[in-house]
Amino acid sequence: LQTTMWKFTSLFLFVILAFGQTSLANYNCSNIEVDNMKFDLSILNKTEIVNITETTPPTIMETQYFINPCAPLIYDKEQKGHCEDDIYICQIITNFLKDSDDKTKDPRVISIRPVASGIDSSITLGPVLNNDNTQQRNLSIILGGGSYNNEKQQANITFICSDSDNSNIKIINYEKNTLSIEWETKAACGERIPEEDKGMGGFTKFILFLIFIGLCYFGIGAAYNYHVYKAHGWDLLPHLDFWRDFPYLISDFSKYLVNFVRTGRGGYTRV
């Protein structure tokens, strides 16, 4: 039964950690907080299409970028070919034959490249120039999660504050499996978070997370011991023998460290 308890505890901790990693992997574009700034990009939660056309007689090469920085893409029913359902940014290259009347025909999809999804993201603010703290800093979001030809893909989107109500998307380049985009939008202006409204720091959240794990461990362990062993008092603690020996383990470890520092080696000293 003790082995069963260990397996149960390990499985529970694994589920908790896995859940925590999943929730951290995704980001919410309507509530982005970075470097005491808060951004709401929810107005950009729609599928934008950027077309780049290159004439290659007797054909035309059209590169389409389907972009939504907030959610998986939604395509028109007439769209021929598209990325998987969970992709935020997709590149589709199509080749057209150009006839004598300057019309295109016989479309042929050359490649469909999933660039990014909502996982493996990182968010930063650009540097402050001229030591001016009032200057608006660009919001940079890197979205990963894409894969093409067994190579990881990602998109580096630089959101630039703009007073215009219209958004302007510019494809900079696609090099080394990274799509670089500049996006001028009013949503990138953001607002500074007042001192009293600042949330908890990363270290505080980590400590609270450890406390939560500890409470779950002792709570579930105590419940298990109560229902299985009919334990009471101190016997409710999971792995009681270990916790009884814990102070002695700490003491032995401390002596080992002190001995290692003094002699340059661990273990016991010769008498």
C-alpha positions in Angstrom: 0.0 0.0 0.0 2.9 2.3 0.7 4.1 1.8 -2.9 0.6 2.5 -4.2 0.6 5.8 -2.2 3.9 6.8 -3.8 2.5 6.1 -7.2 -0.6 8.0 -6.5 1.3 11.0 -5.2 3.7 11.0 -8.2 0.8 10.8 -10.6 -1.0 13.7 -9.0 2.1 15.9 -9.0 2.7 15.1 -12.6 -0.8 16.1 -13.6 -0.5 19.4 -11.7 2.8 20.2 -13.3 1.5 19.3 -16.8 -1.5 21.4 -16.4 0.6 24.4 -15.2 2.8 24.1 -18.2 -0.1 24.0 -20.6 -1.7 27.1 -19.1 1.6 29.0 -19.3 2.3 27.9 -22.9 -0.7 29.9 -24.2 -1.2 33.6 -24.0 -4.3 35.8 -23.9 -3.9 38.7 -26.4 -6.7 40.7 -24.6 -4.7 40.9 -21.4 -0.9 41.2 -22.0 1.2 42.6 -19.2 4.9 43.2 -19.7 7.3 45.7 -18.1 4.6 47.6 -16.3 2.6 48.0 -19.5 -0.8 46.5 -20.3 -2.0 45.8 -23.9 -5.3 44.7 -25.3 -5.0 43.3 -28.8 -8.5 41.8 -28.9 -9.6 44.2 -31.7 -7.1 42.3 -33.9 -8.8 39.0 -33.3 -9.8 38.3 -36.9 -8.2 36.8 -39.9 -6.1 39.2 -41.9 -4.8 38.4 -45.3 -1.6 39.9 -46.8 -1.0 39.2 -50.5 2.4 39.4 -52.2 2.5 38.9 -55.9 5.6 38.1 -58.0 5.5 38.0 -61.8 7.5 35.0 -63.2 6.5 34.8 -66.9 4.6 33.0 -68.1 3.2 32.5 -64.6 2.4 34.6 -61.5 3.5 33.5 -58.0 1.2 34.7 -55.2 2.1 34.4 -51.6 -0.7 34.7 -49.1 -0.2 35.2 -45.4 -3.2 34.5 -43.2 -2.7 36.1 -39.8 -4.6 36.2 -36.5 -2.4 37.0 -33.5 -5.1 36.0 -31.0 -6.8 32.8 -32.2 -6.8 30.0 -34.8 -7.5 31.1 -38.3 -10.9 31.0 -40.0 -10.9 30.6 -43.7 -13.4 31.4 -46.4 -15.3 28.4 -47.9 -13.8 29.2 -51.3 -10.2 28.9 -50.0 -8.3 26.1 -51.7 -6.1 24.5 -49.1 -5.3 25.8 -45.7 -3.2 25.0 -42.6 -4.4 22.9 -39.6 -7.2 24.1 -37.4 -5.0 25.3 -34.5 -2.7 27.5 -36.6 -2.6 31.3 -36.0 -0.4 32.2 -39.0 -0.3 30.4 -42.3 1.6 30.9 -45.5 0.1 29.6 -48.8 2.0 30.0 -52.1 0.0 29.5 -55.3 1.2 29.6 -58.9 -1.1 30.9 -61.7 -0.7 30.7 -65.5 -1.1 34.1 -67.2 -2.8 34.1 -70.5 -2.7 36.6 -73.4 -5.6 38.6 -71.9 -3.6 39.2 -68.7 -5.9 36.9 -66.8 -4.8 34.2 -64.4 -5.9 30.6 -64.7 -5.0 27.1 -63.6 -4.1 27.9 -60.0 -1.7 25.4 -58.5 -0.9 25.4 -54.8 2.9 25.1 -54.4 3.2 25.0 -50.6 1.2 25.4 -47.4 3.3 26.3 -44.4 2.0 26.5 -40.8 4.0 29.3 -39.4 2.8 29.7 -35.8 0.2 28.7 -33.3 -0.6 30.1 -29.9 2.0 28.1 -28.0 5.7 28.6 -27.3 5.1 32.4 -27.2 7.3 35.1 -25.7 6.5 38.8 -25.2 8.9 41.7 -24.8 9.0 45.5 -25.2 11.5 47.2 -27.3 14.3 49.4 -25.8 13.7 53.0 -24.6 15.6 55.4 -26.8 17.3 58.6 -25.6 16.4 57.7 -22.0 12.9 59.0 -22.5 10.6 57.0 -20.2 7.5 58.6 -21.8 8.4 57.2 -25.3 6.2 54.5 -26.6 8.0 51.2 -26.9 7.2 48.6 -29.5 5.5 45.4 -28.4 7.2 42.3 -29.8 5.5 38.9 -29.7 7.1 35.7 -30.9 4.7 32.9 -31.7 6.0 29.4 -32.3 4.4 26.1 -32.7 4.6 25.8 -36.5 6.4 23.1 -38.3 7.2 22.7 -42.0 9.4 20.0 -43.6 10.3 18.8 -40.1 11.7 22.2 -39.2 10.2 24.4 -36.5 8.7 27.7 -37.6 7.9 30.9 -35.8 6.6 34.5 -36.3 8.2 37.6 -34.8 5.5 40.3 -34.8 6.5 43.8 -33.9 3.4 45.9 -33.0 3.9 49.6 -33.5 1.7 52.2 -31.8 -0.3 54.2 -34.3 -2.9 56.9 -34.0 -4.8 55.7 -37.0 -7.9 53.5 -36.6 -6.7 51.4 -39.5 -4.1 48.6 -39.1 -1.2 48.4 -41.4 0.5 45.0 -41.7 3.9 44.7 -43.4 5.8 41.5 -44.1 9.5 42.2 -43.6 11.0 38.9 -44.5 10.9 35.1 -44.0 14.4 34.0 -43.2 15.8 31.1 -41.1 12.3 29.7 -40.5 11.2 33.0 -38.9 8.5 35.3 -40.4 9.1 38.9 -39.4 6.1 41.2 -39.4 5.6 44.9 -38.5 2.0 45.8 -37.5 1.0 49.4 -37.0 -2.2 49.6 -34.8 -3.7 51.7 -32.1 -4.0 48.6 -29.9 -0.2 48.6 -29.6 -0.1 51.9 -27.7 -1.0 50.2 -24.4 -1.3 51.8 -21.0 1.0 52.0 -18.1 0.0 49.9 -15.0 -0.4 52.1 -11.9 1.8 51.0 -9.0 -1.2 49.9 -6.9 -2.5 47.7 -9.7 0.6 45.7 -10.3 0.1 42.0 -10.0 2.4 39.5 -8.3 5.9 38.9 -9.5 7.1 35.7 -11.0 9.0 34.7 -7.8 5.9 35.3 -5.7 3.8 33.2 -8.0 6.4 30.4 -7.9 6.3 30.4 -4.1 2.5 30.3 -4.0 2.6 27.4 -6.5 5.0 25.4 -4.3 2.7 26.1 -1.3 -0.3 24.9 -3.3 1.6 21.7 -4.3 2.5 21.1 -0.6 -1.1 21.6 0.6 -2.3 19.2 -2.1 0.3 16.6 -1.1 -0.4 16.7 2.6 -4.2 17.0 2.1 -4.5 14.1 -0.2 -2.0 12.0 1.7 -3.8 12.6 5.0 -7.1 11.7 3.4 -5.6 8.5 2.0 -4.1 7.5 5.3 -7.4 8.2 7.1 -9.6 6.1 4.7 -7.1 3.3 4.1 -5.2 3.0 7.5 -7.8 4.6 9.7 -5.0 6.8 11.0 -5.4 9.7 13.4 -3.2 12.6 14.6 0.4 12.6 13.3 -0.1 9.3 11.6 -2.2 11.1 9.0 0.9 12.7 7.5 1.9 11.0 4.3 5.3 9.2 4.5 5.6 9.9 8.2 8.8 8.0 8.7 10.5 10.2 6.1 9.4 13.5 7.8 10.5 12.2 11.2 14.0 11.5 9.7 14.0 14.8 7.7 15.7 16.9 10.4 18.4 14.3 10.8 18.9 14.2 7.0 19.3 17.9 6.9 21.8 17.7 9.7 23.8 15.0 8.0 23.8 16.9 4.7 24.9 20.1 6.5 27.8 18.2 8.1 28.7 16.7 4.7 28.8 20.2 3.2 30.9 21.6 6.0 33.3 18.6 5.7 33.5 19.0 2.0 34.4 22.7 2.2 37.1 22.0 4.8 38.7 19.0 3.3 37.8 19.3 -0.3 36.1 15.9 -0.3 32.9 14.5 1.1 32.2 11.4 3.2 33.6 10.6 6.6 36.9 11.9 8.0 39.5 9.5 9.3 39.8 9.2 13.0 
